Amino acid sequence: MAPRSRSTKRRRFEPGSVTRALSDMIIVNELPFSVVEEGEFADRMEAVFPGFHMPSSETISRVCVQYFMDEKLKLKSFIKSTNQSVCLSLDTWMSKQSVNYLCITAHFIDNDWNLHKRIIGFSPIGGDNGVEIGLVVEKCLHDWGINNVLAVSAGNETSNDAAVLKDNDKWIVRVRAAVSYMLRSPSRIKKFEDFGRQHRIQSDSCLFLDSPTIWLSTFDMLDTCQKFEDVFNWFDEKDLMYKKMLHKTCGSPVCIDWEKVRKAVCCLTGLFWLTGEKKLDPNVSGDI
């Protein structure tokens, strides 16, 4: 019996489909475009697809960008045709090169009640300033033709540079400084508590200093402090050291500051009520 001859047929494939599959792999696995120029990778591709002309890194980058533009066009058409409502989540983080980035993700439900999540914006920003972030978000929504935004949450798990209540809000800085002054000395704490009891201020909370990068922590601090507004005002009037120390830096909390504290607490308490949660994710951050 004559031995079987090996088939010399070459495997048929569509170069365009292979290139598209290659771009899929690079995107999904977050590979560098330069992977197509690595010798071992090219050898493996040749073994699977003999005769396939490996694109350069510049070519595959253009393919990936075009892939993105095609998908973006499809999503924009869907949003326009359905007048889709979306929820947005924002995330800021800093790269190793000390460049701040803002990622904008849209969450929505299609006509078949399937939940979708799409990154619709990713761009460098000058910092975590709320005004700048707002302008970037506005431009992104305009670019995508999104008119119906149900909610915006600012999740920030990779950067400690943002918080819902910013340090550049001077009223928060003053309240934080007043709390810090009290907590520096056991005698001040005792004096503070004694005065609170004398004026029958009912509260199970104790003064504590917040973590400026965690908005829930700042909310709890403000919620506690507003209950002791009269005590802080008494210190401002009677304690010369209190006034001297605080007025050297940012000043002590005044009437308008306490009004802002009450408004912030009311706003965030309402948010807790709307979400049906007593506590929010402490990593959530953003701007009021």
C-alpha positions as CSV (number, residue, x, y, z in Angstrom):
1,M,0.0,0.0,0.0
2,A,1.4,3.4,-1.0
3,P,2.0,5.7,1.8
4,R,-0.3,8.7,2.3
5,S,1.0,11.8,0.8
6,R,0.8,14.9,3.0
7,S,-1.6,17.5,1.8
8,T,0.0,20.6,0.4
9,K,-3.1,22.7,0.6
10,R,-2.7,25.9,2.5
11,R,-5.3,26.8,5.1
12,R,-7.7,29.3,3.6
13,F,-8.4,32.5,5.6
14,E,-9.6,36.0,5.0
15,P,-6.7,38.5,5.9
16,G,-9.2,41.2,6.9
17,S,-10.9,38.9,9.3
18,V,-7.6,37.8,10.8
19,T,-6.5,41.4,11.2
20,R,-9.8,42.2,12.9
21,A,-9.5,39.2,15.3
22,L,-5.9,40.4,16.0
23,S,-7.2,43.8,16.9
24,D,-9.8,42.2,19.2
25,M,-7.2,40.3,21.0
26,I,-5.0,43.4,21.5
27,I,-7.9,45.4,22.8
28,V,-9.4,42.8,25.1
29,N,-6.0,41.7,26.6
30,E,-4.7,45.3,26.7
31,L,-1.6,44.4,24.7
32,P,0.8,47.0,23.3
33,F,0.5,47.5,19.5
34,S,4.2,46.6,19.3
35,V,3.3,42.9,20.0
36,V,2.8,42.4,16.3
37,E,6.4,43.1,15.7
38,E,7.7,40.6,18.2
39,G,9.4,37.6,16.5
40,E,7.9,34.8,18.6
41,F,4.4,36.2,18.1
42,A,4.9,36.6,14.3
43,D,6.1,32.9,14.2
44,R,3.0,31.7,16.0
45,M,0.8,33.6,13.6
46,E,2.6,32.2,10.6
47,A,2.1,28.7,12.0
48,V,-1.6,29.2,12.3
49,F,-2.2,31.4,9.3
50,P,0.6,30.5,6.8
51,G,1.3,33.4,4.4
52,F,-0.5,36.0,6.5
53,H,1.2,39.4,6.2
54,M,1.6,40.7,9.7
55,P,0.6,44.3,10.0
56,S,3.0,46.8,11.5
57,S,2.2,48.4,14.9
58,E,1.2,51.6,13.1
59,T,-1.3,49.7,11.0
60,I,-2.8,47.7,13.8
61,S,-3.2,50.9,15.8
62,R,-5.2,52.4,13.0
63,V,-7.3,49.3,12.8
64,C,-8.1,49.5,16.5
65,V,-9.0,53.2,16.2
66,Q,-11.3,52.4,13.3
67,Y,-12.8,49.6,15.3
68,F,-13.6,52.1,18.1
69,M,-15.1,54.6,15.7
70,D,-17.3,51.9,14.1
71,E,-18.6,50.8,17.6
72,K,-19.0,54.4,18.6
73,L,-21.1,55.1,15.6
74,K,-23.3,52.1,16.3
75,L,-23.8,53.2,19.9
76,K,-24.5,56.8,18.9
77,S,-27.1,55.6,16.5
78,F,-28.8,53.5,19.2
79,I,-28.8,56.4,21.6
80,K,-30.3,58.7,19.0
81,S,-33.0,56.3,17.8
82,T,-34.1,55.3,21.3
83,N,-33.5,58.6,23.1
84,Q,-31.7,56.5,25.6
85,S,-31.5,57.5,29.3
86,V,-28.2,56.7,31.0
87,C,-26.5,56.8,34.3
88,L,-22.9,58.0,34.5
89,S,-20.0,57.0,36.7
90,L,-16.9,59.1,36.9
91,D,-13.5,58.0,38.0
92,T,-10.3,60.0,38.3
93,W,-6.9,58.6,38.7
94,M,-3.2,59.6,38.4
95,S,-0.7,57.7,36.2
96,K,2.9,56.9,37.1
97,Q,3.8,60.0,35.0
98,S,1.7,62.1,37.4
99,V,-1.0,62.8,34.7
100,N,-4.6,63.0,35.9
101,Y,-7.2,61.1,33.8
102,L,-11.0,61.1,33.9
103,C,-12.9,58.0,32.8
104,I,-16.6,58.4,32.0
105,T,-18.8,55.3,31.9
106,A,-22.4,55.2,30.7
107,H,-24.8,52.6,32.2
108,F,-28.1,51.9,30.5
109,I,-30.8,49.3,29.9
110,D,-31.8,48.4,26.4
111,N,-35.3,47.5,25.1
112,D,-34.8,43.9,26.1
113,W,-33.9,44.9,29.7
114,N,-30.3,44.0,29.3
115,L,-27.9,46.1,31.4
116,H,-25.0,47.6,29.4
117,K,-21.8,49.4,30.5
118,R,-19.8,51.5,28.0
119,I,-16.8,53.7,28.5
120,I,-17.7,56.9,26.6
121,G,-14.9,59.1,27.7
122,F,-11.3,58.8,28.7
123,S,-9.1,61.9,28.7
124,P,-6.3,63.7,30.6
125,I,-7.4,66.5,32.9
126,G,-5.4,69.2,34.6
127,G,-6.5,68.0,38.1
128,D,-9.5,66.9,40.1
129,N,-11.1,70.4,40.0
130,G,-14.9,70.0,39.9
131,V,-15.5,72.7,37.4
132,E,-12.9,71.2,34.9
133,I,-14.4,67.8,35.4
134,G,-17.9,69.2,34.7
135,L,-16.8,70.8,31.5
136,V,-15.2,67.5,30.3
137,V,-18.4,65.6,31.1
138,E,-20.5,68.2,29.3
139,K,-18.3,68.0,26.2
140,C,-18.5,64.2,26.3
141,L,-22.3,64.1,26.5
142,H,-22.6,66.6,23.7
143,D,-20.2,64.5,21.5
144,W,-22.3,61.4,22.1
145,G,-25.6,63.2,21.7
146,I,-26.7,62.1,25.2
147,N,-29.5,64.3,26.5
148,N,-31.1,62.2,29.3
149,V,-28.9,61.6,32.3
150,L,-30.6,60.0,35.2
151,A,-27.8,60.1,37.8
152,V,-24.1,60.7,38.1
153,S,-21.9,58.9,40.6
154,A,-18.2,59.7,41.0
155,G,-16.4,56.5,42.0
156,N,-12.8,57.0,42.8
157,E,-10.9,53.9,44.0
158,T,-7.5,54.6,42.5
159,S,-6.8,58.2,43.5
160,N,-6.8,60.0,46.8
161,D,-7.0,63.4,45.0
162,A,-10.7,63.8,44.8
163,A,-13.6,64.0,47.3
164,V,-17.1,65.1,47.2
165,L,-16.3,67.9,49.7
166,K,-13.2,69.6,48.5
167,D,-10.4,71.2,50.6
168,N,-10.8,74.4,48.5
169,D,-14.3,74.8,50.1
170,K,-13.1,77.1,52.8
171,W,-16.1,76.5,55.1
172,I,-15.1,72.9,55.3
173,V,-11.5,73.8,56.0
174,R,-12.6,76.0,58.8
175,V,-14.8,73.4,60.4
176,R,-12.0,70.8,60.1
177,A,-9.6,73.2,61.7
178,A,-12.0,73.8,64.6
179,V,-12.3,70.1,65.2
180,S,-8.6,69.6,65.0
181,Y,-8.1,72.3,67.6
182,M,-10.4,70.6,70.0
183,L,-8.8,67.1,69.5
184,R,-5.3,68.3,70.2
185,S,-5.8,68.5,73.9
186,P,-7.7,66.2,76.4
187,S,-8.5,69.3,78.4
188,R,-10.1,71.0,75.4
189,I,-12.2,67.9,74.7
190,K,-13.4,67.8,78.3
191,K,-14.3,71.4,78.2
192,F,-16.1,70.9,74.9
193,E,-18.1,68.0,76.3
194,D,-18.9,69.8,79.5
195,F,-20.3,72.8,77.7
196,G,-22.4,70.5,75.5
197,R,-23.9,68.8,78.5
198,Q,-24.6,72.2,80.2
199,H,-26.6,73.3,77.2
200,R,-28.3,69.9,77.0
201,I,-27.1,69.1,73.5
202,Q,-28.4,65.6,72.8
203,S,-25.9,63.6,70.7
204,D,-24.4,60.2,70.9
205,S,-21.7,61.3,68.5
206,C,-18.1,62.3,69.5
207,L,-15.9,64.8,67.6
208,F,-13.6,63.2,65.2
209,L,-11.4,64.4,62.3
210,D,-12.4,63.2,58.9
211,S,-10.4,61.8,56.1
212,P,-10.6,64.5,53.4
213,T,-10.5,62.0,50.5
214,I,-13.5,60.0,51.7
215,W,-16.8,61.9,51.5
216,L,-18.7,59.7,53.9
217,S,-16.1,60.5,56.5
218,T,-16.5,64.2,55.9
219,F,-20.2,63.9,56.0
220,D,-20.2,62.2,59.3
221,M,-17.8,64.9,60.7
222,L,-20.1,67.7,59.5
223,D,-23.2,65.9,60.7
224,T,-21.7,65.7,64.2
225,C,-20.3,69.2,64.2
226,Q,-23.6,70.9,63.3
227,K,-25.1,69.5,66.5
228,F,-22.5,71.3,68.5
229,E,-22.7,74.6,66.6
230,D,-23.4,76.5,69.9
231,V,-20.4,75.0,71.5
232,F,-18.1,76.1,68.7
233,N,-19.6,79.6,68.8
234,W,-19.0,79.7,72.6
235,F,-15.3,78.8,72.0
236,D,-15.1,81.5,69.4
237,E,-16.4,84.1,71.9
238,K,-14.7,83.0,75.1
239,D,-11.6,81.0,74.2
240,L,-8.9,83.5,73.2
241,M,-6.5,80.7,72.2
242,Y,-9.1,79.2,69.9
243,K,-9.6,82.4,68.0
244,K,-5.9,83.2,67.9
245,M,-4.9,79.8,66.6
246,L,-7.6,79.5,63.9
247,H,-7.4,83.1,62.7
248,K,-3.7,82.6,62.0
249,T,-4.6,80.1,59.4
250,C,-8.1,79.8,57.9
251,G,-10.3,81.4,60.6
252,S,-13.0,79.9,62.7
253,P,-16.4,78.8,61.4
254,V,-18.9,81.7,61.1
255,C,-22.7,81.8,60.7
256,I,-22.6,81.4,56.9
257,D,-20.3,78.4,57.3
258,W,-22.8,76.6,59.5
259,E,-25.5,77.3,57.0
260,K,-23.5,75.6,54.4
261,V,-22.8,72.7,56.8
262,R,-26.6,72.2,57.3
263,K,-27.3,72.4,53.6
264,A,-24.6,69.8,52.8
265,V,-25.8,67.4,55.5
266,C,-29.4,67.8,54.4
267,C,-28.4,67.2,50.7
268,L,-26.3,64.0,51.5
269,T,-28.9,62.7,54.0
270,G,-31.5,63.0,51.2
271,L,-29.1,61.1,48.9
272,F,-28.9,58.3,51.5
273,W,-32.7,58.2,51.7
274,L,-33.1,58.1,47.9
275,T,-30.7,55.3,47.5
276,G,-32.4,53.3,50.3
277,E,-29.0,53.0,52.1
278,K,-28.0,54.3,55.5
279,K,-24.4,54.4,54.3
280,L,-22.8,55.0,51.0
281,D,-19.7,53.4,49.6
282,P,-16.9,55.3,51.4
283,N,-14.8,55.3,48.2
284,V,-17.4,57.3,46.3
285,S,-16.4,60.8,45.6
286,G,-17.3,63.8,43.5
287,D,-18.4,67.4,43.8
288,I,-21.3,69.2,45.3
